[in-house]
């Protein structure tokens, strides 16, 4: 009897030891997170909190002294027509870039998921602009759209048409910026969609073909639902990237004419460095952070609900 109880107690002791080892391993993993957490606190959370504090001041960005003005900067923001102009531009850049990058990225991914010749070379060509600095990419396209000596106007004059000043036209320059941003980062969306497509089992398509489903029906009922995790990732990444667009605008239009093509990022830069209005720039930064947070979270929640398990 004693021998049987001893045999039962042995596995219990082993389980206790295993649990202790597991908890010790998990606690040691938490220590490994600390360097990354420290960097996030130092470079993201602390500057953001300092920005909120500065938004309640009249600091010019350079003086050693400044005064707290309460909600004066926020009241100014609500009345400032320039603010709502750049908010509208920012939404165009964010939503427009997200729409086109996802549509084109998905089309490229569907094409490259087929057995076609030069598939690897096509994928490389589409992805190649991603590795170029956005500032450099903007300057490359600037020499295409420029009024004087731009390639577009050279072609138009060659075929007998009048030149156009596309970058100075408020109705055109915003969409040129969306186009350039889409062209540069559509490769990221393509790669994510391609990975999602290749993870879908071929058995689903074989079963659908046996049932007589058309290509469109297969895409609607199999591909799209199972691709929703990739859609979620792309939508969130693209919307955040588009809403904080800066480099391309600086190199293409400089935010002009006037504030016609400014985003919130470039507007903050202009306020801080050119107008020496750091307090108001910080207020714009807080508004920008709130807009990005609300839109990105809403996008994430909406598309997460659309996801299905394979």
Beta strands, then each sheet from edge to edge (+ up, - down):
end
